[in-house]
Amino acid sequence: MTATQNTDAERALLSALLTGRCDMDELGPMLTEADFWNPHHGAVWDACVTAHGRGDRIDPVTLPVEARHKTLLVDLMVSDVLPVQAPRYAAQVADAALRRRLVDAALSIRQRAEDPDAGSGEEAAREAESIVAKAAESAETSDSGVALEEAVDLTLDWIEHPQQTAPTPWPEVNDATNGLRPGQMITVAARPGHGKSLVAANVGMFTAMQGQPVHIASLEMSREEYVSRFLANLAKVSLGNIINRQLSDREWSQISDAAERLRHLPLWIDDRPAQSMTQIRAAARRTQRKFGKPLGLIAIDYAQLVRPADARMPREQQVAQISGTVKLTAKEYACPVLLLAQLNRGNVNRTDKTPMVSDLRESGALEQDSDQVWLLHRPDQYERESDRAGEVDLIVGKNRGGPSGVQVSLSFQGHYGRIASMV
């Protein structure tokens, strides 16, 4: 027996099935015929699953197996394995199968990496991530549901012990949205120049300052541009002065102090362009491992720049696939995911320039998949003489856990790299 060839566990599992009444409803979803190292064992397992699916009792005498497997059935009957031990042996068989898939994946990755005609090293790395992800996917044999009795108990516990929500830097937004909940997908949508990236930067830095790791996938701005905004925000130094390197001695001192505060925050910026969702998820996993604790936030800047899995698909389907993967990522990491997105020009052509959820560009799937949709609107971008100069409205266009249509006015302080509360 080895870690990848646990035939002892295979025999023990099948013996438990043949000699006692095991719960096949529990065991069935855990394995497939291909998970058995010994193909004869896999054939017997498949026969057991087939018999159970027909509503038949698993009986060695009537089990639908080929004649060449009948001798094996007799051997498996001579065992003192108890039915209660079956789930443990099934888990061991599944573990060995996963290890074999990982070995196969490693061999495929090595062959791909050593092939000089198979594209660039970066392409090989992307394919490697995909290969490993596919190897692990089939191991995700989670419960398919719970009985209502258990669901009621879980719900009562959920009511009694509410989930910890992640606050934003703005108390009025927290009041309007109840904060950012684990597993939520929050789409932050706006026209260019209305503050999408500032929202990601501000929420990201605020979350990291609470000690929660943050992963920012910046497909538009460089890491220097993001950090410049962090520094301007904390140091209260003009972002323009930082970008143009026109800093007084006092400003340099303020920036040095801010840099020390930032240096040790658990925040990772990945500014590689044209990342796919597979790359973003893999990078987020590495960030989580680096900081040694669950992620508090993932931010993706922005949706329309994410490289689609299949460039041949119609654009709406591409964005829909990206949106669905973002939602799965939020659930997988049990943390909020901020997905920034461009709005189309629908509001520009209206008399009332206030954006609506229907202005989301290229896909209604973004609205459908999102738990919250925040729309940003700067009135002074359309009216030069606006009496609301320097303000930005954050409109909660959708909120699965609370009221929609709430509008919160905030102070747009782009020169300091921040959006501030007006409370």
C-alpha positions in Angstrom: 0.0 0.0 0.0 1.2 3.5 -0.8 -0.4 7.0 -0.4 -1.6 6.8 -4.0 -2.6 3.1 -4.1 -4.6 2.3 -1.0 -6.0 -1.1 -2.0 -6.5 -2.1 1.6 -9.0 0.8 2.1 -10.7 -0.2 -1.2 -11.1 -3.8 0.0 -12.3 -2.8 3.4 -14.9 -0.4 2.0 -16.3 -3.0 -0.4 -16.4 -5.6 2.4 -18.4 -3.3 4.6 -20.8 -2.7 1.7 -21.3 -6.5 1.0 -21.5 -7.7 4.6 -23.6 -5.0 6.2 -26.2 -2.3 5.6 -24.2 0.8 4.7 -25.7 4.2 4.0 -25.2 4.4 0.2 -26.9 7.8 0.1 -23.9 9.1 2.1 -21.2 7.0 0.4 -22.4 7.3 -3.2 -21.5 10.9 -3.8 -18.0 10.4 -2.3 -16.5 8.2 -5.0 -16.7 7.1 -8.6 -15.5 3.9 -10.3 -12.4 5.8 -11.5 -11.4 6.6 -7.9 -10.4 3.0 -7.3 -6.8 2.0 -8.0 -7.8 -1.6 -8.6 -10.2 -1.6 -11.6 -11.9 -4.8 -10.3 -12.7 -3.0 -7.1 -14.0 -0.1 -9.2 -16.3 -2.5 -11.1 -17.7 -3.9 -7.8 -18.3 -0.4 -6.5 -20.1 0.6 -9.7 -22.3 -2.5 -9.4 -23.2 -1.5 -5.8 -24.1 2.0 -6.8 -26.2 0.6 -9.7 -28.1 -1.8 -7.4 -28.7 1.0 -4.9 -29.9 3.3 -7.6 -32.5 0.7 -8.7 -33.7 0.4 -5.1 -32.2 -3.1 -4.7 -30.5 -4.3 -1.6 -26.7 -4.8 -2.1 -26.6 -8.6 -2.2 -23.4 -10.4 -3.3 -25.6 -13.1 -4.8 -27.6 -10.9 -7.1 -25.1 -8.1 -7.6 -24.8 -7.3 -11.3 -21.1 -8.0 -11.9 -19.3 -9.9 -14.6 -18.5 -13.6 -13.9 -14.8 -12.8 -13.6 -15.5 -10.6 -10.5 -17.5 -13.3 -8.7 -14.4 -14.8 -7.0 -13.5 -11.3 -5.8 -17.0 -11.0 -4.2 -16.4 -14.2 -2.2 -13.0 -13.0 -1.0 -14.5 -9.6 0.1 -17.2 -11.4 2.1 -14.5 -12.8 4.4 -14.1 -9.7 6.5 -14.8 -8.3 10.0 -15.1 -4.7 8.8 -18.1 -3.0 10.3 -20.6 -0.9 8.2 -20.0 2.1 10.6 -16.3 2.2 9.4 -17.3 2.5 5.7 -17.2 6.4 5.5 -13.6 6.4 6.9 -12.5 3.9 4.3 -14.3 5.8 1.5 -12.5 9.0 2.6 -9.2 7.1 2.4 -10.0 5.9 -1.1 -10.9 9.4 -2.2 -7.7 10.8 -0.7 -5.6 8.3 -2.7 -7.4 9.1 -5.9 -6.8 12.8 -5.4 -3.1 12.2 -4.8 -3.0 10.2 -8.1 -4.6 13.0 -10.0 -2.1 15.4 -8.5 0.8 13.2 -9.6 -0.7 13.1 -13.1 -1.1 16.8 -13.1 2.5 17.3 -12.1 3.6 15.1 -14.9 1.5 17.0 -17.4 2.9 20.3 -16.1 6.5 19.1 -16.4 5.9 17.9 -20.0 4.3 21.2 -20.8 7.1 23.2 -19.3 9.8 21.2 -21.1 8.2 21.4 -24.5 9.9 24.3 -26.4 7.1 24.5 -28.9 4.3 24.8 -26.4 4.3 28.6 -26.0 5.8 30.9 -23.4 6.6 30.1 -19.8 3.8 32.5 -18.7 1.3 30.5 -20.8 2.7 27.3 -19.3 2.2 28.7 -15.8 -1.4 29.7 -16.6 -2.1 26.2 -17.9 -0.5 24.6 -14.8 -2.9 26.5 -12.6 -5.8 25.2 -14.7 -4.5 21.6 -14.6 -4.1 21.6 -10.8 -7.5 23.3 -10.3 -9.2 20.6 -12.5 -7.4 17.9 -10.5 -8.7 19.3 -7.2 -12.3 20.0 -8.5 -13.3 16.4 -8.5 -12.3 16.1 -4.9 -14.8 18.6 -3.7 -17.4 16.1 -2.6 -19.3 18.2 -0.1 -22.7 17.6 1.3 -25.5 18.0 -1.2 -27.8 19.4 1.4 -29.4 19.0 4.8 -32.7 17.8 6.2 -35.1 20.6 7.1 -34.7 19.7 10.8 -31.0 20.4 10.6 -31.5 23.4 8.4 -33.8 24.9 11.0 -31.3 24.4 13.8 -28.5 25.9 11.6 -30.7 28.9 10.8 -31.6 29.6 14.4 -27.9 29.4 15.3 -27.2 31.8 12.4 -29.9 34.3 13.8 -28.5 34.0 17.3 -24.9 34.5 16.2 -24.9 36.9 13.3 -22.0 36.8 10.8 -19.2 39.3 11.3 -19.6 41.9 8.6 -16.7 43.9 7.3 -17.3 47.7 7.8 -16.4 50.2 5.1 -14.6 53.5 6.0 -17.9 55.3 5.7 -20.4 55.0 8.6 -23.3 56.1 6.5 -22.6 53.4 3.9 -22.4 50.8 6.7 -25.8 52.0 7.9 -27.3 51.7 4.4 -25.8 48.3 3.5 -25.1 46.6 6.9 -21.5 46.4 5.8 -19.8 43.8 3.6 -20.7 40.2 4.5 -18.6 37.1 3.9 -19.4 35.4 0.5 -20.9 38.6 -1.0 -20.2 39.9 -4.5 -20.4 43.7 -4.5 -20.2 45.3 -7.9 -19.0 48.9 -7.8 -20.0 50.5 -11.1 -19.4 54.0 -12.6 -18.4 55.9 -15.6 -14.6 56.7 -15.9 -13.3 59.2 -13.4 -16.1 58.8 -10.9 -14.1 57.0 -8.2 -14.3 53.2 -8.7 -10.6 52.6 -8.0 -10.7 55.0 -5.0 -13.5 52.9 -3.5 -11.4 49.7 -3.9 -8.3 51.5 -2.5 -10.1 53.0 0.4 -12.0 49.8 1.4 -8.9 47.7 0.8 -6.7 49.8 3.0 -9.3 50.2 5.7 -9.8 46.4 5.8 -6.1 45.7 6.0 -5.8 48.2 8.9 -8.3 46.0 10.8 -5.7 43.2 10.4 -7.6 41.3 7.7 -5.6 40.2 4.6 -6.6 41.9 1.3 -5.9 40.9 -2.3 -6.2 43.6 -5.0 -6.1 42.4 -8.6 -5.4 45.7 -10.4 -5.7 45.2 -14.1 -5.7 48.9 -14.9 -3.5 50.8 -12.4 0.1 49.9 -11.5 1.0 49.1 -7.9 2.8 52.4 -7.7 -0.4 54.2 -8.6 -2.3 52.3 -5.9 0.3 52.9 -3.2 0.5 56.6 -4.2 -3.1 56.8 -3.3 -2.6 55.0 0.0 0.2 57.4 0.9 -1.7 60.5 -0.1 -4.7 59.3 2.0 -2.7 58.6 5.1 -0.2 61.4 4.9 -2.8 64.0 3.8 -0.4 65.1 1.0 -1.5 66.1 -2.5 -1.6 63.1 -4.8 -0.4 65.5 -7.6 2.6 66.4 -5.6 3.5 62.7 -5.1 3.0 61.8 -8.8 5.1 64.9 -9.9 7.7 64.4 -7.2 7.2 68.0 -6.0 7.4 67.5 -2.3 8.4 69.8 0.5 10.5 68.6 3.4 7.4 68.5 5.6 5.5 66.5 3.0 8.4 64.0 2.7 8.3 63.6 6.5 4.5 62.9 6.4 5.0 60.4 3.6 7.7 58.6 5.5 5.5 58.2 8.5 2.6 57.0 6.3 4.9 54.5 4.6 5.9 53.0 7.9 2.2 52.5 8.8 1.5 50.9 5.4 4.6 48.7 5.2 3.3 46.1 7.6 -0.3 45.9 6.5 -1.5 42.5 5.1 -2.3 43.8 1.7 -1.2 42.4 -1.7 -1.4 44.2 -5.0 -1.2 42.1 -8.2 -0.9 44.5 -11.1 -0.4 42.0 -13.9 -2.5 43.1 -16.9 -5.1 40.9 -18.6 -5.4 38.4 -15.8 -8.0 35.6 -16.1 -10.3 34.6 -13.2 -8.2 31.4 -12.9 -5.1 33.5 -12.3 -6.9 35.9 -9.9 -8.2 33.0 -7.8 -4.8 31.3 -7.7 -3.1 34.6 -6.7 -5.7 35.2 -4.0 -4.9 31.7 -2.7 -1.2 32.5 -2.5 -2.0 35.8 -0.7 -4.0 33.9 1.9 -1.2 31.5 2.4 1.4 34.3 2.6 -0.5 36.1 5.4 -1.5 32.8 7.2 -5.2 33.7 7.8 -8.4 33.9 5.8 -8.8 36.8 3.4 -10.9 39.8 4.5 -11.4 41.2 1.0 -10.7 40.6 -2.6 -10.9 43.6 -5.0 -10.9 43.2 -8.8 -10.2 46.4 -10.8 -12.0 46.0 -13.2 -14.5 43.4 -14.8 -14.1 44.5 -18.4 -10.3 44.0 -18.3 -10.4 40.4 -17.0 -9.2 38.1 -19.7 -12.1 35.7 -20.7 -11.7 31.9 -20.5 -12.7 31.7 -24.2 -12.1 34.7 -26.4 -14.3 33.2 -29.1 -17.5 33.5 -27.0 -19.8 36.5 -27.5 -18.8 39.4 -25.2 -22.0 39.1 -23.1 -21.3 35.4 -22.4 -17.7 36.2 -21.6 -18.7 38.8 -19.0 -21.4 36.5 -17.6 -18.8 33.7 -17.2 -16.5 36.1 -15.4 -19.3 37.4 -13.2 -20.3 33.8 -12.2 -16.7 33.0 -11.3 -16.4 36.1 -9.2 -19.5 35.0 -7.2 -18.0 31.5 -6.7 -14.8 33.1 -5.6 -16.6 35.0 -2.9 -18.2 31.9 -1.6 -15.0 29.8 -1.9 -13.0 32.3 0.2 -15.9 33.3 2.5 -15.0 37.0 2.1 -16.5 39.9 0.3 -15.4 40.5 -3.3 -15.5 44.0 -4.7 -15.8 43.8 -8.5 -15.3 47.2 -10.2 -17.2 47.6 -13.5 -17.7 50.2 -16.2 -21.1 51.7 -16.9 -22.2 52.2 -20.5 -23.1 55.7 -21.8 -26.8 55.3 -21.0 -26.9 58.0 -18.3 -24.9 60.5 -20.4 -27.7 60.5 -23.0 -30.4 61.1 -20.4 -31.5 64.4 -18.9 -31.1 63.0 -15.4 -27.4 61.8 -15.4 -27.9 59.6 -12.3 -26.8 56.1 -13.2 -29.1 53.1 -13.0 -28.3 49.4 -12.6 -29.5 48.8 -16.1 -26.5 50.9 -17.3 -24.1 48.1 -16.4 -22.1 47.5 -19.5 -22.2 44.3 -21.6 -24.0 41.9 -19.2 -27.1 41.7 -17.1 -25.3 38.8 -15.3 -23.4 41.3 -13.2 -26.7 42.6 -11.7 -28.0 39.1 -11.3 -24.9 37.6 -9.6 -24.2 40.6 -7.4 -25.4 40.7 -3.8 -25.0 44.5 -3.8 -24.5 46.9 -6.6 -23.1 50.3 -5.8 -23.4 53.1 -8.5 -21.1 56.1 -8.2 -22.2 59.5 -9.5 -20.3 62.8 -9.4 -22.8 65.6 -10.2 -20.0 68.1 -10.9 -18.7 66.0 -13.7 -21.8 67.0 -15.7 -22.5 70.5 -14.3 -19.5 72.8 -14.0 -21.4 75.2 -11.8 -23.0 72.5 -9.6 -23.6 73.5 -6.0 -22.5 69.9 -5.1 -18.9 70.3 -6.3 -16.6 67.8 -4.6 -19.4 65.3 -3.8 -19.9 61.8 -5.0 -23.2 59.8 -4.5 -23.0 56.2 -3.7 -26.3 54.7 -4.8 -27.2 51.2 -3.5 -28.8 50.0 -6.7 -29.2 46.5 -5.4 -29.0 45.0 -1.9 -29.9 41.4 -1.3 -29.7 41.9 2.4 -31.4 45.2 2.8 -33.2 48.1 1.1 -32.2 49.2 -2.4 -32.3 52.7 -3.9 -30.6 54.3 -0.9 -28.3 57.2 -1.8 -25.4 58.2 0.3 -23.5 61.5 -0.3 -19.7 61.4 0.3 -16.9 63.8 -0.1 -14.8 63.1 -3.2 -11.2 64.1 -2.3 -9.3 62.7 -5.3 -6.4 65.1 -4.6 -5.8 63.1 -1.4 -6.6 59.7 -2.9 -9.7 59.2 -0.9 -13.4 59.4 -0.6 -14.4 60.7 2.9 -17.5 60.6 5.0 -19.6 63.8 5.3 -21.0 62.8 8.7 
